[in-house]
Amino acid sequence: MSEVNFAHIIAAAERLRGNAHRTPVLTSSLLNERTGAEVFLKCENFQRMGAFKFRGAYNAISQLSDVQKQRGVLAFSSGNHAQ
């Protein structure tokens, strides 16, 4: 796998547009205080299907060729990701 650059991030965002629910970025004064830094929490657990892995999985699957898609995709998870 190649190194991720800004162009890859923009391309992934375009693929996800309209498919991923926008989730909030929250802060916590307690975490900030305990770490001595400003901590941001990207709440992907608020995705509609409840799986925080959705963005990466959707991005990867959307880049498969038709032949690869015909073979299928197998996901292992003890939670919502594999549903």
Residue pairs with C-beta under 8 A, 6 or more apart in sequence:
12 55
12 59
15 58
15 59
15 62
15 63
16 55
16 58
16 59
19 58
20 47
20 54
20 55
20 58
21 46
21 47
21 48
23 42
23 43
23 44
23 45
23 46
23 47
24 43
24 46
25 40
25 41
25 42
25 43
26 40
26 41
26 43
27 38
27 39
27 40
27 41
28 39
28 41
31 39
31 41
32 38
32 39
44 52
44 54
44 55
45 52
47 54
47 55
49 80
49 83
50 79
50 80
51 57
51 77
51 79
51 80
51 81
51 83
53 77
53 81
54 81
57 75
57 81
61 69
61 73
64 73
75 81
75 82
76 82
77 83
